[in-house]
Amino acid sequence: MGEVINLRQERKRRARAEQAGTASKNRAKFGLPTSKWDEQKREFERAARDLDGKRRDDRGGGSDSKD
């Protein structure tokens, strides 16, 4: 015969196991150490500055008209 279990405790155990799996996935996805997060932020800001420096100014009405 099978083992006698408390259904309420089994539901809680399964819920905890599911939450632990979700937490593990979130730690892998979002869990950067502060030093790595700061480094990533600096890299993003540097890339944005470089991109802004290479942006063309195409507002029209420039001095290159052929009149």
C-alpha positions as CSV (number, residue, x, y, z in Angstrom):
1,M,0.0,0.0,0.0
2,G,1.1,3.6,-0.6
3,E,2.5,6.0,1.9
4,V,0.1,8.1,3.9
5,I,0.7,11.8,3.3
6,N,-0.8,15.0,4.5
7,L,-2.3,16.7,1.4
8,R,-2.0,20.2,2.7
9,Q,1.7,19.7,3.4
10,E,2.2,18.1,0.0
11,R,0.6,21.1,-1.7
12,K,2.8,23.5,0.2
13,R,5.9,21.4,-0.6
14,R,5.1,21.4,-4.3
15,A,4.4,25.2,-4.3
16,R,7.8,25.8,-2.5
17,A,9.6,23.7,-5.1
18,E,7.9,25.6,-8.0
19,Q,8.8,29.0,-6.4
20,A,12.4,27.8,-5.9
21,G,12.6,27.0,-9.6
22,T,11.2,30.3,-10.6
23,A,13.6,32.1,-8.2
24,S,16.5,30.2,-9.6
25,K,15.6,31.3,-13.1
26,N,15.2,34.9,-12.0
27,R,18.5,34.9,-10.3
28,A,20.2,33.7,-13.4
29,K,18.3,36.3,-15.5
30,F,18.5,39.4,-13.3
31,G,21.1,38.6,-10.7
32,L,24.2,40.6,-11.7
33,P,26.6,41.6,-8.9
34,T,26.8,45.3,-8.4
35,S,30.3,45.6,-9.9
36,K,29.2,43.9,-13.1
37,W,26.0,46.0,-13.2
38,D,28.0,49.2,-12.8
39,E,30.4,48.0,-15.5
40,Q,27.5,47.2,-17.9
41,K,26.0,50.7,-17.2
42,R,29.3,52.5,-17.9
43,E,29.6,50.5,-21.2
44,F,26.1,51.4,-22.2
45,E,26.7,55.1,-21.5
46,R,30.0,55.1,-23.4
47,A,28.3,53.5,-26.4
48,A,25.5,56.1,-26.3
49,R,28.1,58.9,-26.2
50,D,30.0,57.4,-29.1
51,L,26.8,57.1,-31.1
52,D,25.8,60.7,-30.3
53,G,29.2,61.9,-31.5
54,K,28.7,60.2,-34.8
55,R,25.2,61.5,-35.4
56,R,24.7,63.5,-38.5
57,D,22.8,66.9,-38.3
58,D,20.2,66.6,-41.1
59,R,17.9,69.5,-40.2
60,G,17.7,70.8,-43.8
61,G,18.2,74.4,-44.9
62,G,22.0,74.0,-44.8
63,S,24.5,76.0,-46.8
64,D,24.9,73.3,-49.4
65,S,21.9,74.5,-51.6
66,K,22.5,74.7,-55.4
67,D,21.0,78.2,-56.0
